[in-house]
């Protein structure tokens, strides 16, 4: 029986490797859709992705897989610790995959491609009615998906969606965090804005040509440690990261009026890429070799974008970099933009202190969308109402209102809370590293300082893959410390 169980485990590794490689193909096609696909190819791409979803489903839905899992579990004591963890992750992935009917996966893949295309057009044309029917179709399919996942998870539908991105996430954890943020953020924002007016004189960041912005982003990513031999940086309407082992695609969105926006977007996506590149190479095609959830992923991205890139040391680094190119650098303007607090309508452009309010808004709305208490037609009005409530702002266009993010058009309901948990993780990481004098306020002249920082993050987070449960990794690193997070925000901005 034991020999049979070991053979079963080896066969499972082959099965899940096949699933992984199909998923990587899907990832590259998603990148192509957003970056270079011709506008008229939407329907063809929808059919391609639907066919790929069916193929991925078929790999794990093979009738041999549950028997192989049972045989491998019976012999698990003869497996190494990493193999045991891999078997655990295999079971989780298998259960979630086969819970969704093949027809539902295929229909959702097609609907999301068409909805994303409609989102791009509606965002530019400022016509929500062009987007609403496509999103309604996606939402209905996401509700079906949530119901299926809730059945196997024994939880509410929205919690089932949360677990797609963080396997241990609960509604109670979300509510506890968002209640704390809603209580603590308003007074912190008022104090920070008063201080910003006194300390950081208002001064716009000088314009930088698009060609120089692209060069700047490449130089910064190179110094941070991005490998352009196995990765790409491209331009898209919304920044994102796709790909995986030895093939990582990141994008950013440039603004001709403000070089910081494209740069911070690229740095955020570098954080995702750094996490993916640091995952255990030995296990890259296996479930245990993947990341430990999107809160950890967003924590890495927000660490680089929010905590590190807004530090005094990073501003020193930028000044040195600009000087090396003979470009003028207005230190006061960059310091004001990076360390000032001025709430705005756009989430990806938000300062570190007002950023969590944007996530609270989306959390409120997607829960209402899922349970049907919010109709798709009422999204713009509801969005604007929450924006006034949380940040006292009024969006003037759909592009700076309810159509600014791509996530819902891709069916990613349940994803946004990972940004809030990620912000908490990022701040706690930074606070811990500051105690070790790996960040803090000291100058960072060139790439040498980043190398040690990257190595620490790989060693303590990325190289573990999904070996540990997220809760164990979070506890070891002290990441879910909300008072420490709020104290970090107060110390930096108030």
Secondary structure as UniProt FT lines:
FT   HELIX           2..35
FT   HELIX           39..41
FT   HELIX           42..61
FT   HELIX           64..74
FT   HELIX           76..78
FT   HELIX           81..98
FT   HELIX           102..125
FT   HELIX           129..153
FT   HELIX           157..165
FT   TURN            167..168
FT   HELIX           171..199
FT   HELIX           210..224
FT   TURN            228..229
FT   STRAND          231..235
FT   STRAND          241..244
FT   TURN            245..246
FT   STRAND          247..252
FT   TURN            256..257
FT   HELIX           259..278
FT   HELIX           281..283
FT   TURN            284..285
FT   HELIX           287..289
FT   HELIX           294..302
FT   HELIX           303..308
FT   TURN            309..310
FT   HELIX           312..325
FT   HELIX           331..339
FT   HELIX           347..349
FT   TURN            352..354
FT   HELIX           355..371
FT   HELIX           376..378
FT   HELIX           379..391
FT   TURN            399..403
FT   HELIX           408..410
FT   TURN            413..414
FT   HELIX           417..435
FT   TURN            436..437
FT   TURN            440..441
FT   HELIX           447..460
FT   HELIX           462..464
FT   TURN            465..466
FT   HELIX           470..477
FT   HELIX           482..493
//
